[in-house]
Amino acid sequence: MADEMSSGPGQAGHNRPALQFYVPEPKFRPGDTVDFSDLRISRPGEQARPDETCAPIDTQGLANDLIRVLGDDNAAHGPWDPKLGPETLRQMLRTMALTRAFDERMYRGQRQGKTSFYMKCTGEEATSVAAGMALAADDMVFPSYRQQGILIARGYPLVEMINQIYSNRGDKLKGRQLPIMYSSRAHSFFTISGNLATQTPQAVGWAMASAMRSDSRIAATWVGEGSTAEGDFHAACLFAAVYNAPVILNVVNNQWAISSFSGFAGGERATFAARGVGYGIASLRVDGNDALAVYAAEQWAANRARANGGPTVIEHFSYRAEGHSTSDDPSQYRSAQERNEWPLGDPITRLKDHLIHLGEWDEDRQQQLDLDCAEQVKAATKEAEKNGVLGHGMHHPFHTMFEDVFEELPWHLEEQAAQAIRERKIKWPQA
């Protein structure tokens, strides 16, 4: 037995089968015909809605199902229908449309050289706008880089967002953040980080502190499905479960993490909502393109957190309709048919059709809304461009590079700043 165990690779002496190394592969590559018929899509309204203070184990079925409200008949179905009034639905539709118009304009601006980088959320607007609207305005949000819809829903000025994207002299972050990595304390919007999943333990820690202070505010964080493979996500889940933190961990499963499909994060083996089950956290899986279902799930989790019921993991099952960023070309790694064949449709179209079904909207008003949103973004862009765009030299004073770390700038940094400014004047005398 000892001799057999010590045998090296390829040595004879046993009849055990050879092991095979497995590497996940996406179902479709460029040029392939797309068929999503293998996806298990639940019927709207079939999913039970447990009590908001139920035991986490009672949500296990919902972690493997798909909470849906809007049906193919454009009506709302089942116990998860949040029964929102027409005006709230119209506001939700307008915010999603404005977010998409903003994305389109900023994408063109990057292609025109006005900024170095941009990330759109096309097809995922409901995961931020509808979810954000289900929270209180002062609940602390710890976003990822595709939650611009939350800022827009909370009334953050578009001009300020564009200033940050252009890193111009109006940028409140003074050009220190990558474009689209916003921050606003006044809007309870924590600074976006380019390091994946770091916001998840931060959100849990903030929620724990809120509970320690007997505050009433909860925290919510967003992360992509690929980032759930990061250790920070699992640390966040562990602390959230152990300390019963009043936090919502939103996982936006848009099927792709840059050029890597969700299988590389474990999506072939289980749902991403099921990860919460393993930690003893209430877990929901929701149709991320159904704005009503997203709102209902987020509201359920928020009410649970406020009732001291603990954390919730929500998987938003959606699809990234466009590239990961302006630095990405999805045609190189996935079929161009995927976007059109995605069985859960487009979140803006679905909400619009629901409002029309209710008799509260029509196609003419939708067309006018889209025009109004485009004009609003255009006007904000022109105002922001007065503060400069990339490469035009209209930015914060050079000395600010050394500021905002120490209350009083140390002498050695003053010397470095003075030297840098002198050298800059020599190299670029017209700057």
N, C-alpha and C positions, 0 to 999 in steps of 0.2 A: 504493500500500500504506500509506503514511504517512497519507494522507487518510482511508482506511478505518479505521485504528486509532484515529484521533483523533475519529471520529464519536461524538457523544454518544448517550445512551439514546434509543431511539425513532427515530433518524435512519435514513433509507433508505440503500441502497447495498450491501447484502449479503444473502445468503439464509440466514444462520445461524439456526437455530431459537431461539426465546426460552427463556431459562432459567426453571426453575421452583423456587421455594423449598419445601423439604420440612420439615414439622413432624410428628414422630411422634405417633401416636394410639393409645391402648389399644384392644384388640379389643372390649371390652365396657364399656358405660356403664350407669348405673342404669336398670333396667327391661328391659335386654337379656337374651335367652336366652343362656346360657353354654355354650360348646362348646370343650373343650380337646383335641379329637381331633387337632389339628394338632401337638401336642407330641410329640416323638420320645422315647418312654419305652423304654429298653432292658430286655431281659429280665434278671431277677436271675441272677447267676452267670456271665454271658457275658463279662464284662470280665476281661482278663488282668491279673495282678498282677506288674509288673516287679520286678526286684531293687531293694532300697531305695537302692543306691548307683549306679543306672543313670545314664546321661547324660540331662540334662534333655530333649533332643529325643525320647528314647524314651517320654516320657509325653504326647506331643502328641495321640495318639489319645484318651487318657483325658480330655484337656481339652475334647474335643468329644463325648464319650460321657456315660454316667451310671452311675457305680459303684453297684450295688445288690446286696443280700444277701438280704433278706426277700422271699419271693414271695407270690402270692395264696393259696398253700396254707399260709402261715404258717411255712414251713420256711426254714432258712438254706441258701443255695446258693453254690457257686463258691469260687474261691481267695481272695476277700476276706473270707470268713467268719472272724471273729476267734476263734471257738471259745471263747467265754467260758463259765465255769461258771454253773450255775443261781443260785448265791448272788450272784454279780456282776451277773447280769441282774436279779435281784430288787432289788438295791440301786439299780441304774440306774433301774428302774421307779419305785421309791419316791421317789427324788430328783426325777424328772420330775413325779410326782404332787404332791409337796410344793411344788415350784416353781409349779405351776398353782394349787394351793390358796392359796399366798401371794399370787399375782397377783390372784386373785378377791377376797380380803379387802382388799388394799390399794386395789384399784379402788373397792370399796364405801366404804372410808374416805375416798377423795378426794371421792366424790359426797356424803358426809356432812359435808364441810368440815373433815376432820381433817388434811388436807394439801392443798397447792396443786396437786400434779402427780403423775402416775404413768404408767409405761409397762409394759404386759404383753408377754409373749413367747409367748402362746398359739399353739400349732401349730409353734413353733420350739424347743421345749425340748431336743430331741436335739442341736441345733447347739451348745449350750453344755454340757449335762450329759454327754452321751456323749463329746463331744470333750474336755471337761475331765478326764473319768475316764481318758482315754488318755494324759494327761500325768503326769509326776511331780509330787508335791505341792509341790515347791519350784521347779518351772519357773515363770518369770515370765510372768504373764498381763497383757496390755494390752487390756482389753475395750472394747467400745462400750456403749451404754446398755441393751442387751437381753440381757446375759449374767449376770443374777442367779443363774441356775442353777449357774454355776461356783462362786460364793461359797457357795451352799447345799451343793453337792457337797463342798466343802472344809471344811465344818463350821463356817462362820462363824455365830455366834448370830443367830437370827431377831430376837430382841429388839433387838440392835444395829442390824440393818438397818432395823427399824421406827423406832427412835430417830432415825436419819438421815433417814428419809422424813418424819417429823413435825417435824424440826429442833427438838427439845425439849432440855431440860437434860441429857439423857443422850446426846445426839449427840456422838460423839467428834470429829466434824469441826466442831463448834461453830456449826452453822447456816450455814457458809460455802459449802456446795455445794448446788446444786439437788437436790431430792429424787430419789433413785435413783442419784445419782452417788457411789457408795461408794468406799472406799479401805481397804486392809488390808495393811500391810507384812508382818505375821505370816503372812498367807495368800498371799503373793506375788501380790497383786492390786493392780495399779497404779491410781492415781486415775482415775476416769472423767472425761472432758472432754466438754462440750457442743459444742465446736468439732469439726466433722466431720473424721475421718481423721488428726487430729494424733497419735493413738496409734500409727499405723503406722511413721513414721520413728523414733519413740521406741523402739518394740519392736526395730527393726533396730539402732539404736544400742546398746541394752542387750545384744543378742545379740553384736554385734561386740566389746563390752567383755568379755563373758563369755569369748569365744574368745581375746581378747588376754591374759586372766588365766589361761588354760588351765584354766578352770572346767569343770564338767560339766553346768551348767544351760543350758537353751535358753529361747527366748522364743516366745510365741504371741500373736497379736493378732487381733481380730475387727473387721470393718467391714461396713456394709451395702452392697448393690450400688450404690446411688445415690452413696455416698461414694467409690467408685472413680473418679468423675469429678473428684475433688479432686486438686490437684497434689501434695499430701502423699503420697497413695497411690503415685503414679508415682515420686516421689523415693525412697520407701521401697523400691520394687521395684528401682530402679537401684542403690542402695547395697547392697541385699541380694545382688544378682547379682554386682556388682563385687568385693565383699569376702567372698563365699561365706558370708554370715551364717547361723548356726544358728537360723533363725526360721521360723515358720509363719504365713502370711498368710491368715487365714480370711475369705472373702467370703460373707456370708449373703445370698443372693439370695432375698428374700421377695416379689419381684415389684413391690413398691410402696415408694417413698420419700415418705412422707406422701401427698400427692395426686398425685404424679408417678410414672407407671409406669416400669418398668425400661428402656424404650426411650429415655428421655431421658438415660440413662447409657451408651447404646450397646448395649443388650441385643438390639436388632433385628438387629444386624450380625454379632455373634459372641457366644460364651459369655464369661462373666466370667473363667472359668479360662484362656481363651485369652490373656488379657492377660499372664499370667505367661510364656507361651511366647515372646512377643515380646521379653521381657527375658532369655531364656535360663534361666528358672527352671522347675524341675519343677512340673507343674500337673495337678491332679486335679479332676474334677467329680463330685460325689457326691449321691445322693438324700438331701436334708437331713431327710427325715421317716423315714428308715430308721436307727434308732439303731445297729444293728450295722455298717452301711456307714460311718456317720459315725465311729464308734470306730475301725474298721479303717483308714480314710483318715488320721485324725489320728495313729494309732499308726505308720503307715508313714512319715509325714512327720517324726514325732519321732525315730524310729530313724534316718532319713536324716540329720537334723541332728546327732545324737549321733555318727554315724560320719563327720562332717566332709564329708557329701555336699552340704551347702548348703541353701538355702531351698526352700520349697514354697508354692505358692498353691493353696488349696482353695476351690472354689466349692460352697457348700451350697445346692442347689436346693430351695427350700422355699416356704412361703406364709404371709404374715402374716394370720392368721385374724381378727384384730380390728383396731381402730383403731390408728393410729400411736402415739397417746397419749390421755390423757384430754381433751386439747384438740382432738381430731380426730373427725370424723363421716364414716366411709368411705362411708355410704349416699349421700353427695353426689357421689361421683366414680366409684364402681364398682358393678357389679351385686351385689345381695345373694345371688345364687346362686353366686358364685364359690367361697365357702368350702366349700359342700357338694359342688360339682362338681370340686374339686381332685383330680386323679387319683392323687396319691401319699398320700392319706389323712392320718390323724392319728398322730403319732409315739408317743404313749402307748398308743393303741388297738393299733397294730401290734406294739409290744413285748409288751403284755399277751397278745395272741392268739398270739404266738410261744411265750411261756412256757406257755400252756395247751396248745398243740400238743406241747410237750415233756413234758407231764404234771407240770409244776412249779408250776402256778398254777390258779386257777379264778375264776369270776365272783363267788362269795361273798367270797373273799379280796380281790378287787379292790374290791368295795363297802366292805368293812371298812377297807381301806387308805385309800380316799378319805375315809371318816369320820374315821379317825385323823389324817390330814394336816390336815383342816379343824379338828379340835380342837386340834392342836398349834399351828397358826397363831393360832387364837382365844386360846389361853392366852398366847402370846407377845405378842399385841396388847394384851391387858389389862395385862400386866406393863409394856409400854412406855408405855402411856397414863398410868401413874402418874407418868411424867416430863413429861407434858403433851402437848398436841396443838396444831395451828395456832391461833393467836389466843388461847390461854388464858394467855399471859404466863409460862409455865413454861419458861424458856430459860436459856441461859448468862448470867452477869453482863454487864451492858452494857459494862463496861471491856474485855472480851475482844475486842471489835471492833478494838481497837488493838494487840493482842498477837500474838506468834508470827511477827513479821517481823524485828525487831531483837532481839539477845540482851539488850540493855538498852534500854528505851524512851527515846528522845530527849526532851529537855525540851519541845519544841514539841508533840509528840504527847501528852505528859502534860497539857499545858495544854488541848489540844483535847478530850481525854477528859474532863477535869474540867468544861469548859464544856458539853460534850454531856450529861453526867450532870445538871448543874444545870438545864439547859433541859428535859430529860426530866422531872425531878421537878416543875418548874413546870407543864408541860403535862399530865402524867399523875401527879398526886400520889398516887394509890392504887396505882401500878404497883409 
